[in-house]
């Protein structure tokens, strides 16, 4: 009996040990050869290198790719036979965009005027500021030419409207050898009150050459000629609102015979305002023209191209100095 119990116990122990071995096998770490380990590390390294190289490359291409403006090349009349002062380079560029019929009207104005200070296209019209020697007051006129019907409108810079005098107006003149120049003019309204007074001065020592005052003796417009650095002339034309603030102004600065600076300001319509700064070479040819907005921000720079001393083209640069357009002679 005891022998049977002993044998049964041994058999039970053997069975229990077998079950433990089956259910809980010994964990053994697989053997990896040295070559296999290097291969896995190398593959992982290559994957990392690829991911590091490709990601920045794609980001750089999307963020830092420079945008190069496409250059535009047009052909137009260079007006190379005209003096520097008669037509600015920016005016030549504006003319290249105008319809043929409108450009012919502008050409007629250019041919008749001694100086064209500015040409600017605005919406459906062309604005020009030209010299008018027959005007003894400010000798400049604003001209508007419609792009729709080619109609031309002349606006004297002075508030004076020719032909509105009466028999009661008083004129004073300075006698000259062959003609007489106005010195003073008092304009009366229908009720015989003074509407405005005009005064001229021709002395080289007096910078104020012309002045208009209203019935309350407030300055309406004024023209000055000032000598800068003993040789350079500067003309100032200013018109005023009823509250005494500047309505419009024109400043023309000369370096010798050439116009080096032109400023037109219109408080009513700032889009019309413009500043043109010009540079010249030793031979007197214009070498650069910079155009600024009403708040004096650079818009474009115009650089002429000469061939045997004759203007054959104009390079147009943006505010960053990149060439965006080229106009060549027809």
C-alpha positions as CSV (number, residue, x, y, z in Angstrom):
1,X,0.0,0.0,0.0
2,X,2.7,2.4,0.9
3,X,4.6,1.4,-2.2
4,X,1.6,2.3,-4.4
5,X,1.3,5.7,-2.7
6,X,5.0,6.4,-3.2
7,X,4.9,5.5,-6.9
8,X,1.8,7.7,-7.4
9,X,3.5,10.6,-5.8
10,X,6.5,10.4,-8.1
11,X,4.3,10.1,-11.1
12,X,2.4,13.2,-10.0
13,X,5.6,15.3,-9.5
14,X,6.9,14.3,-13.0
15,X,3.6,15.3,-14.6
16,X,3.6,18.7,-12.7
17,X,7.2,19.4,-13.8
18,X,6.3,18.6,-17.5
19,X,3.3,21.0,-17.3
20,X,5.5,23.8,-16.0
21,X,8.1,23.3,-18.7
22,X,5.5,23.3,-21.4
23,X,3.6,26.4,-20.2
24,X,6.6,28.5,-19.2
25,X,9.5,27.9,-21.7
26,X,12.8,29.6,-21.1
27,X,13.2,32.9,-22.9
28,X,16.3,32.9,-24.9
29,X,17.7,35.9,-26.8
30,X,18.2,35.2,-30.5
31,X,21.8,35.3,-31.5
32,X,22.6,38.1,-33.8
33,X,25.8,38.1,-35.7
34,X,28.1,41.1,-35.8
35,X,27.4,41.6,-39.5
36,X,23.6,41.4,-39.1
37,X,23.8,44.1,-36.3
38,X,25.8,46.5,-38.5
39,X,23.4,45.9,-41.4
40,X,20.4,46.9,-39.3
41,X,22.1,50.0,-37.9
42,X,23.2,51.0,-41.4
43,X,19.7,50.7,-42.7
44,X,18.2,52.7,-39.9
45,X,20.9,55.4,-40.4
46,X,20.2,55.6,-44.1
47,X,16.5,56.1,-43.3
48,X,17.3,58.9,-40.9
49,X,19.6,60.6,-43.3
50,X,17.0,60.5,-46.1
51,X,14.3,61.9,-43.8
52,X,16.7,64.7,-42.6
53,X,17.8,65.7,-46.1
54,X,14.5,65.5,-47.9
55,X,12.3,67.5,-45.4
56,X,14.4,70.7,-45.3
57,X,14.8,70.5,-49.0
58,X,11.0,70.6,-49.6
59,X,10.5,73.3,-47.0
60,X,13.1,75.5,-48.6
61,X,11.7,75.1,-52.0
62,X,8.3,76.2,-50.9
63,X,9.3,79.1,-48.6
64,X,12.4,80.7,-50.0
65,X,11.9,80.3,-53.7
66,X,12.4,83.8,-55.2
67,X,9.7,85.3,-57.4
68,X,11.3,86.7,-60.5
69,X,9.1,89.2,-62.3
70,X,8.6,88.5,-66.0
71,X,10.2,91.3,-68.0
72,X,8.0,93.2,-70.4
73,X,9.4,94.6,-73.6
74,X,7.5,97.2,-75.7
75,X,8.4,99.5,-78.5
76,X,7.5,103.2,-78.6
77,X,8.6,106.6,-79.8
78,X,11.6,107.7,-77.6
79,X,11.1,111.4,-78.5
80,X,14.9,111.4,-78.5
81,X,15.0,114.7,-80.5
82,X,13.4,116.6,-77.6
83,X,15.4,118.3,-74.9
84,X,15.5,116.8,-71.4
85,X,13.1,119.3,-70.0
86,X,10.5,119.0,-72.6
87,X,9.4,115.5,-71.7
88,X,10.3,113.3,-68.7
89,X,11.2,109.7,-69.2
90,X,8.2,108.6,-67.2
91,X,6.1,110.6,-69.6
92,X,7.6,108.6,-72.5
93,X,6.6,105.4,-70.8
94,X,3.1,106.6,-70.1
95,X,2.6,107.6,-73.8
96,X,3.5,104.0,-74.8
97,X,0.3,102.8,-73.2
98,X,-2.1,105.3,-74.6
99,X,-4.5,104.6,-77.5
100,X,-3.3,105.9,-80.8
101,X,-5.9,108.7,-81.1
102,X,-5.3,110.0,-77.6
103,X,-1.5,109.9,-78.1
104,X,-1.8,112.0,-81.2
105,X,-3.6,114.7,-79.2
106,X,-0.9,114.5,-76.6
107,X,1.8,114.8,-79.3
108,X,0.2,118.0,-80.5
109,X,0.4,119.4,-77.0
110,X,4.0,118.3,-76.7
111,X,4.9,120.0,-80.0
112,X,3.3,123.3,-78.9
113,X,4.7,123.4,-75.4
114,X,8.1,124.4,-74.3
115,X,8.2,122.2,-71.2
116,X,6.1,119.2,-70.2
117,X,6.7,118.8,-66.5
118,X,4.6,115.6,-66.1
119,X,2.4,113.1,-67.9
120,X,0.4,110.7,-65.7
121,X,-2.4,108.3,-66.6
122,X,-5.2,108.1,-64.1
123,X,-8.2,105.9,-64.6
124,X,-9.9,107.1,-67.7
125,X,-7.9,110.3,-68.3
126,X,-4.4,111.6,-68.8
127,X,-3.1,114.4,-66.6
128,X,-0.4,116.7,-68.0
129,X,1.2,119.8,-66.4
130,X,2.7,122.0,-69.0
131,X,4.4,125.4,-69.2
132,X,2.2,128.2,-70.5
133,X,4.3,131.3,-71.3
134,X,1.2,133.3,-72.3
135,X,0.0,133.1,-68.7
136,X,1.6,136.0,-66.8
137,X,0.4,134.7,-63.4
138,X,1.7,131.1,-62.9
139,X,2.7,130.3,-66.5
140,X,1.6,126.6,-66.0
141,X,-1.6,124.8,-66.9
142,X,-3.1,121.5,-65.9
143,X,-4.5,119.6,-68.9
144,X,-6.9,116.6,-68.7
145,X,-7.4,114.4,-71.7
146,X,-10.3,111.9,-71.6
147,X,-9.4,108.4,-72.7
148,X,-13.1,107.9,-73.6
149,X,-13.8,110.8,-75.9
150,X,-10.4,112.5,-76.3
151,X,-11.9,115.7,-74.9
152,X,-9.3,118.2,-73.6
153,X,-9.8,120.3,-70.5
154,X,-7.4,123.2,-69.5
155,X,-7.3,124.3,-65.9
156,X,-5.2,127.4,-65.1
157,X,-3.2,126.9,-61.9
158,X,-4.3,130.4,-60.8
159,X,-7.9,130.9,-59.5
160,X,-8.2,133.7,-62.0
161,X,-10.5,133.0,-65.0
162,X,-9.6,135.0,-68.0
163,X,-12.3,137.3,-69.5
164,X,-14.2,137.9,-66.2
165,X,-13.2,141.5,-65.9
166,X,-15.5,144.5,-65.8
167,X,-15.2,148.1,-66.8
168,X,-14.6,149.0,-63.2
169,X,-11.5,146.9,-62.9
170,X,-8.3,148.8,-62.1
171,X,-5.1,148.0,-63.9
172,X,-1.6,149.3,-63.3
173,X,1.2,148.6,-65.8
174,X,5.0,148.9,-66.0
175,X,6.0,150.7,-69.2
176,X,8.4,148.7,-71.3
177,X,10.2,149.6,-74.6
178,X,7.8,147.6,-76.8
179,X,5.2,146.5,-74.4
180,X,3.9,147.0,-70.9
181,X,3.7,144.5,-68.0
182,X,1.0,144.3,-65.4
183,X,1.9,145.4,-61.9
184,X,-1.5,145.4,-60.1
185,X,-5.0,144.5,-60.9
186,X,-8.1,145.0,-58.7
187,X,-11.1,142.9,-59.7
188,X,-14.5,144.1,-58.6
189,X,-17.7,142.0,-58.1
190,X,-21.1,143.2,-59.5
191,X,-21.9,144.9,-56.1
192,X,-18.7,147.0,-56.5
193,X,-16.8,145.3,-53.7
194,X,-13.3,144.0,-54.2
195,X,-13.3,140.3,-55.3
196,X,-9.5,139.9,-55.5
197,X,-6.3,141.8,-56.0
198,X,-3.3,140.7,-58.1
199,X,0.2,142.0,-57.7
200,X,3.3,141.3,-59.9
201,X,6.9,142.0,-59.1
202,X,9.8,141.8,-61.6
203,X,12.7,142.7,-59.4
204,X,15.4,140.0,-59.1
205,X,15.8,140.9,-55.5
206,X,12.1,140.1,-54.7
207,X,11.4,136.3,-54.6
208,X,7.6,136.8,-54.8
209,X,6.8,137.3,-58.4
210,X,3.0,137.1,-58.3
211,X,0.4,137.1,-55.6
212,X,-3.4,137.0,-55.5
213,X,-5.4,138.0,-52.5
214,X,-9.2,137.7,-52.0
215,X,-11.6,140.4,-50.8
216,X,-10.6,139.7,-47.2
217,X,-6.9,140.2,-48.1
218,X,-6.2,136.5,-47.7
219,X,-3.6,135.0,-50.0
220,X,-5.3,132.9,-52.7
221,X,-2.2,131.9,-54.7
222,X,1.5,132.8,-54.9
223,X,4.4,132.3,-57.2
224,X,8.0,132.5,-56.0
225,X,11.4,132.3,-57.7
226,X,14.3,131.5,-55.3
227,X,18.0,131.2,-56.1
228,X,19.6,128.2,-54.4
229,X,23.4,127.9,-54.1
230,X,23.8,131.1,-56.1
231,X,23.1,129.4,-59.5
232,X,20.2,127.0,-59.1
233,X,16.7,128.3,-59.6
234,X,13.6,127.0,-57.7
235,X,10.1,127.9,-58.7
236,X,7.3,127.6,-56.2
237,X,3.6,127.8,-57.1
238,X,1.0,127.5,-54.3
239,X,-2.7,127.8,-54.2
240,X,-4.7,128.0,-51.0
241,X,-8.2,126.9,-49.7
242,X,-10.5,129.3,-48.0
243,X,-9.2,128.2,-44.6
244,X,-5.6,129.0,-45.7
245,X,-4.4,125.5,-46.1
246,X,-2.5,124.4,-49.3
247,X,-4.9,123.3,-52.0
248,X,-2.2,122.5,-54.6
249,X,1.4,123.2,-55.1
250,X,4.1,122.9,-57.8
251,X,7.8,123.0,-57.1
252,X,10.3,123.0,-59.9
253,X,14.0,122.9,-59.1
254,X,16.7,123.5,-61.7
255,X,20.4,122.4,-61.7
256,X,21.8,124.8,-64.2
257,X,19.4,124.6,-67.2
258,X,18.1,121.1,-66.4
259,X,15.1,120.3,-64.2
260,X,16.5,118.1,-61.4
261,X,13.4,118.0,-59.2
262,X,9.7,118.4,-59.9
263,X,6.9,118.0,-57.2
264,X,3.2,118.3,-57.8
265,X,0.8,118.0,-54.9
266,X,-3.0,118.0,-54.9
267,X,-4.7,117.8,-51.5
268,X,-8.1,117.3,-53.1
269,X,-6.9,114.3,-55.1
270,X,-3.7,112.9,-53.7
271,X,-3.5,110.2,-56.5
272,X,-2.5,113.0,-58.9
273,X,0.5,114.0,-56.8
274,X,3.9,113.0,-58.0
275,X,7.6,113.7,-57.4
276,X,10.2,113.3,-60.1
277,X,14.0,113.4,-59.3
278,X,16.4,113.5,-62.2
279,X,20.1,112.9,-62.6
280,X,22.3,114.0,-65.4
281,X,25.7,113.1,-66.8
282,X,28.6,115.4,-67.6
283,X,27.4,115.8,-71.2
284,X,24.0,116.9,-70.0
285,X,22.1,113.7,-70.9
286,X,19.7,112.4,-68.4
287,X,21.0,109.3,-66.7
288,X,18.3,108.5,-64.2
289,X,14.8,109.5,-63.3
290,X,13.1,108.4,-60.0
291,X,9.3,108.7,-59.5
292,X,7.7,108.9,-56.1
293,X,4.2,108.8,-54.7
294,X,2.4,111.5,-52.7
295,X,3.9,110.0,-49.5
296,X,7.4,110.0,-51.1
297,X,7.6,106.2,-51.6
298,X,9.6,105.1,-54.6
299,X,7.4,103.8,-57.4
300,X,9.7,103.3,-60.4
301,X,13.1,104.2,-61.6
302,X,13.7,105.0,-65.3
303,X,17.2,104.6,-66.9
304,X,17.7,105.7,-70.5
305,X,19.7,103.6,-72.9
306,X,21.8,105.6,-75.5
307,X,23.2,104.5,-78.8
308,X,25.7,106.9,-80.3
309,X,24.3,109.7,-78.1
310,X,20.7,109.0,-79.2
311,X,18.2,107.6,-76.7
312,X,17.2,104.1,-78.0
313,X,15.5,102.7,-75.0
314,X,14.4,103.0,-71.4
315,X,14.8,100.5,-68.6
316,X,12.1,100.5,-65.9
317,X,13.0,99.3,-62.5
318,X,10.6,98.7,-59.5
319,X,11.1,100.0,-56.0
320,X,13.5,97.1,-55.2
321,X,15.7,97.9,-58.2
322,X,14.6,94.9,-60.3
323,X,14.1,95.5,-64.0
324,X,10.5,94.9,-64.8
325,X,10.1,96.5,-68.2
326,X,12.1,97.7,-71.1
327,X,10.9,100.1,-73.8
328,X,12.8,100.1,-77.1
329,X,12.7,102.6,-79.9
330,X,10.4,101.8,-82.8
